[in-house]
Amino acid sequence: MAKHNETMNKLDAKIPAGPLADKWTNYKDHQKLVNPANKRRLDIIVVGTGLAGASAAASLGEMGFNVLNFCIQDSPRRAHSIAAQGGINAAKNYQNDGDSVFRLYYDTIKGGDYRAREANVYRLAEVSNAIIDQCVAQGVPFAREYGGLLDNRSFGGAQVSRTFYARGQTGQQLLLGAYSALSCQVAKGSVKLYTRHEMLDLVIIDGRAHGIITRNLVTGGLERFAAHAVVIATGGYGNAFFLTTNAMASNGSAAWQCYRKGAFFANPCMAQIHPTCIPMHGDYQSKLTLMSESLRNDGRIWVPKKLEDAKRLQRGEIKGHDIPEEDRDYYLERRYPAFGNLVPRDVASRAAKERCDAGYGVNQTGLAVFLDFDDAIKRMGKKVVEEKYGNLFQMYEKITNDNPYETPMMIYPAIHYTMGGLWVDYELQTTIPGLFAIGEANFSDHGANRLGASALMQGLADGYFVLPYTMQNYLADQISIPHFTTDHKEFDEAEKAIKQRIDRLMSCKGNRSVDSLHKELGHIMWEHVGMGRDKAGLEEGIRLLEDLQGRFYKELHIPGEANDLNIELEKALRFEDFIGIGLLMAHDALDREESCGGHFRIEHQTPDGEAMRDDEHFAYVSCWEYMGEDKAPIMHKEELVYEFTERLTRNYKS
Ligand SMILES: Cc1cc2nc3c(=O)[nH]c(=O)nc-3n(C[C@H](O)[C@H](O)[C@H](O)COP(=O)(O)OP(=O)(O)OC[C@H]3O[C@@H](n4cnc5c(N)ncnc54)[C@H](O)[C@@H]3O)c2cc1C
């Protein structure tokens, strides 16, 4: 990829006029509607059955549209959302601790380092309470207090308790709720479910999204589907880094193929690194495990104060408990007294890296810090700690063979979430008319850093409460168009291109598995596009990525046949896209000469190591337009105009 050009094209985010708190209501009051009889005549493809996709498909089905819903797993319930542990935010103020819609809005926009759109974030906070009501009505078993009311806990970047949870299995319980709503529509016939179908391309007819081509993962056959509009709810692209907390099947391919068909890709460099993951323990590992942020409610993070204690820990001569209290450095509490262990993820991750880089890491590799529950157990008793976090402790012990009730957990930052994604306007529509993107697949609400428990909120807000309105505004113009068929030449061309792509991969005569190449990609990404980025490192990363992209076709080996169940072929197709995504991330990171949120440019930091934003030059969303195979993409800027909130330097110290 050559150096990109830059343009100042104006992107229309379609933000409604009026006061911040009235925008969404005004929008709903004036949007176009589709009447019930016409809804039956309109087909919508929803790709993805995670919290975003399942909630959207169920809602659109219930409204009366014909929905076709796709996923790659054998059941919608196995979408990556099921892994979400800690909770979902809402501004209910059940704790009477000063929460409000505005405060949730403010925390979220500040947490994102002022790189998100005000109007979108406010709407998110506004609909957050309805999500909890909806899920409770579905029977989601949120944790309750002794008196029977819904309980809350705290997450990073907030000084109130607004996180609703179901032990450490919130995603699972929410997905079961969404799945039951979806199943109801499947039974009624308004949603048709296509499991084990992977979208490989988007079909555009007359400039509008009108269909997809999928590969049936069981038979290997290519299949065509047509509709009046397409919704992408396919999750994030964090697995470009190979070792992440994401499910193994999470991928960025659907979004990437939409980008190649003309949808802009926004803020690709904005990836989140989560501070509390179980550290990597070997070369053969293919996955990292998250220890939920909720643990930072009661766990205290520390490393030794003395370098010699750290060295003895690294050599295995002593254990954490051998270090007396006065020799422990609770570095988050020391550096950020106001938020302590509950600083946002980007801040906590960088602080852990800083301590480990300075030699204070506590495991063999020196790449770990302690998360200690000693105080919590003394304060609340083991039983209460077990009730709150039991399943997480059990998971930790199973993986590490260490009992966290007795020895402090060891944790280290890992890639977890991608704030970047398909660019969408206020209506969640991409730059391709009729193509919408929701959930982690879009870039919309988290700016440069997502706060904990906000992804579930956004996915469900998009699916249950935003898209069902905004899509109608688009579909109202489509009612006179009859059901689309798949015999258009655009379907022929798209299918032919996929066949050629698959043939090319199957005919590679190398001797490396996809996983081995993917590990190499992940290593380059972590080293050069990871937690601390600088110009020289990014340029070297781009060189290495281009080299890998060139070697991929010579070194790849895929066993088996294309027209059959072939997991290696599935992985190769996703991997090919991950290299492209990785390159775009690196170019975007190189372009953004500031530090903000999860994007930390080493050149741009304060003397005490905090991120240094540059609002004068970088207060925009970078929106990349694909220009062709061997051409550099063009970057368009959506200026982020802040009308209601003053952009301040994020401060979690006082
Ligand atoms: C371990 C872990 C814990 C987390 N805990 C929390 C938490 O406590 N609170 C919180 O707010 N967030 C949490 N998150 C983040 C949150 O879980 C995700 O951001 C969110 O679930 C994403 O939902 P989604 O619906 O956008 O996508 P996903 O759940 O990733 O679903 C993607 C769907 O798209 C389908 N798909 C993908 N590609 C294709 C394709 N090409 N063709 C067809 N179908 C396709 C998949 O089959 C799947 O159905 C956590 C994340 C992780 C990794």
The ligand as a Tripos MOL2 file, in Angstrom:
@<TRIPOS>MOLECULE
LIG
   53    58     1     0     0
SMALL
NO_CHARGES

@<TRIPOS>ATOM
      1 C1        -14.2580  -12.0150   26.7760 C.3       1 LIG1
      2 C2        -15.0770  -10.8060   26.5090 C.ar      1 LIG1
      3 C3        -15.8680  -10.2670   27.5010 C.ar      1 LIG1
      4 C4        -16.6380   -9.1260   27.2520 C.ar      1 LIG1
      5 N1        -17.4030   -8.6200   28.2520 N.ar      1 LIG1
      6 C5        -18.1500   -7.5160   28.0080 C.ar      1 LIG1
      7 C6        -18.9720   -6.9710   29.0360 C.ar      1 LIG1
      8 O1        -19.0250   -7.4760   30.1560 O.2       1 LIG1
      9 N2        -19.7080   -5.8710   28.7500 N.ar      1 LIG1
     10 C7        -19.6830   -5.2770   27.5220 C.ar      1 LIG1
     11 O2        -20.3710   -4.2810   27.3130 O.2       1 LIG1
     12 N3        -18.9230   -5.7980   26.5320 N.ar      1 LIG1
     13 C8        -18.1620   -6.9060   26.7440 C.ar      1 LIG1
     14 N4        -17.3990   -7.4080   25.7340 N.ar      1 LIG1
     15 C9        -17.5400   -6.8740   24.3740 C.3       1 LIG1
     16 C10       -18.8210   -7.4300   23.7360 C.3       1 LIG1
     17 O3        -18.9930   -8.7690   24.1170 O.3       1 LIG1
     18 C11       -18.8120   -7.3660   22.2160 C.3       1 LIG1
     19 O4        -18.3670   -6.1220   21.7730 O.3       1 LIG1
     20 C12       -20.2120   -7.6010   21.6850 C.3       1 LIG1
     21 O5        -20.7520   -8.7760   22.2200 O.3       1 LIG1
     22 C13       -20.2270   -7.6490   20.1700 C.3       1 LIG1
     23 O6        -21.5340   -7.9770   19.7650 O.3       1 LIG1
     24 P1        -21.9400   -7.9800   18.2370 P.3       1 LIG1
     25 O7        -23.3450   -8.4300   18.1760 O.co2     1 LIG1
     26 O8        -21.5930   -6.6710   17.6280 O.co2     1 LIG1
     27 O9        -20.9750   -9.0510   17.5460 O.3       1 LIG1
     28 P2        -20.6950  -10.5970   17.8890 P.3       1 LIG1
     29 O10       -21.2600  -11.0360   19.1660 O.co2     1 LIG1
     30 O11       -19.2260  -10.7730   17.6670 O.co2     1 LIG1
     31 O12       -21.4840  -11.3760   16.7820 O.3       1 LIG1
     32 C14       -21.0490  -11.4390   15.4570 C.3       1 LIG1
     33 C15       -22.0330  -12.2690   14.6700 C.3       1 LIG1
     34 O13       -21.7130  -12.1430   13.2980 O.3       1 LIG1
     35 C16       -21.6230  -13.4270   12.6940 C.3       1 LIG1
     36 N5        -20.6550  -13.3130   11.6150 N.ar      1 LIG1
     37 C17       -19.3930  -12.8180   11.6530 C.ar      1 LIG1
     38 N6        -18.8790  -12.8020   10.4120 N.ar      1 LIG1
     39 C18       -19.8280  -13.2820    9.5780 C.ar      1 LIG1
     40 C19       -19.9040  -13.4880    8.1830 C.ar      1 LIG1
     41 N7        -18.9060  -13.1580    7.3650 N.pl3     1 LIG1
     42 N8        -21.0190  -14.0550    7.6790 N.ar      1 LIG1
     43 C20       -22.0810  -14.3780    8.4840 C.ar      1 LIG1
     44 N9        -22.0750  -14.1590    9.8150 N.ar      1 LIG1
     45 C21       -20.9530  -13.6230   10.3440 C.ar      1 LIG1
     46 C22       -21.2050  -14.3490   13.8110 C.3       1 LIG1
     47 O14       -21.5770  -15.6690   13.4890 O.3       1 LIG1
     48 C23       -22.0080  -13.7560   14.9700 C.3       1 LIG1
     49 O15       -23.3130  -14.2600   14.9170 O.3       1 LIG1
     50 C24       -16.6060   -8.5370   25.9790 C.ar      1 LIG1
     51 C25       -15.8120   -9.0700   24.9820 C.ar      1 LIG1
     52 C26       -15.0340  -10.1780   25.2440 C.ar      1 LIG1
     53 C27       -14.1290  -10.6820   24.1820 C.3       1 LIG1
@<TRIPOS>BOND
     1     1     2 1
     2     2     3 ar
     3     2    52 ar
     4     3     4 ar
     5     4     5 ar
     6     4    50 ar
     7     5     6 ar
     8     6     7 ar
     9     6    13 1
    10     7     8 2
    11     7     9 ar
    12     9    10 ar
    13    10    11 2
    14    10    12 ar
    15    12    13 ar
    16    13    14 ar
    17    14    15 1
    18    14    50 ar
    19    15    16 1
    20    16    17 1
    21    16    18 1
    22    18    19 1
    23    18    20 1
    24    20    21 1
    25    20    22 1
    26    22    23 1
    27    23    24 1
    28    24    25 2
    29    24    26 1
    30    24    27 1
    31    27    28 1
    32    28    29 2
    33    28    30 1
    34    28    31 1
    35    31    32 1
    36    32    33 1
    37    33    34 1
    38    33    48 1
    39    34    35 1
    40    35    36 1
    41    35    46 1
    42    36    37 ar
    43    36    45 ar
    44    37    38 ar
    45    38    39 ar
    46    39    40 ar
    47    39    45 ar
    48    40    41 1
    49    40    42 ar
    50    42    43 ar
    51    43    44 ar
    52    44    45 ar
    53    46    47 1
    54    46    48 1
    55    48    49 1
    56    50    51 ar
    57    51    52 ar
    58    52    53 1
@<TRIPOS>SUBSTRUCTURE
     1 LIG1         1 GROUP 0 **** ****
